[in-house]
């Protein structure tokens, strides 16, 4: 459940503005504020099933937006590559201080950066 909630939160962060106002509000309460369906239903003065239907439709829309754009997946892959690049930079700094040749790390870092550009269509 945590993994699904994290995914939905990310999708909501990327595409939430494309949802209807009610879908945005209910998703925010459910995924970000951790309110139950019953709590949202009581606050909105509708049935629990009504809240469930709205959140389910919103989740389906968010998944469709991601399937069409791949924006969240690209963001995740870019972040992983940037973390790898940061690690290589740290290693290079250490090598510079010890005077050891760092050409292999420089080439690896260059390849990572090229991959980031390709991933993002630059």
Secondary structure, DSSP 8 states (H G I E B T S, - for coil): -HHHHHHHHHHHHHHGGGS-HHHHHHHIIIIIS---HHHHHHHHTS-HHHHHHHHHHHHHHHHHHHHHH-HHHHHHHHHHHHHHHHHHHHHHHHHHHHT---HHHHHHHHHHHHHHHHHTT-
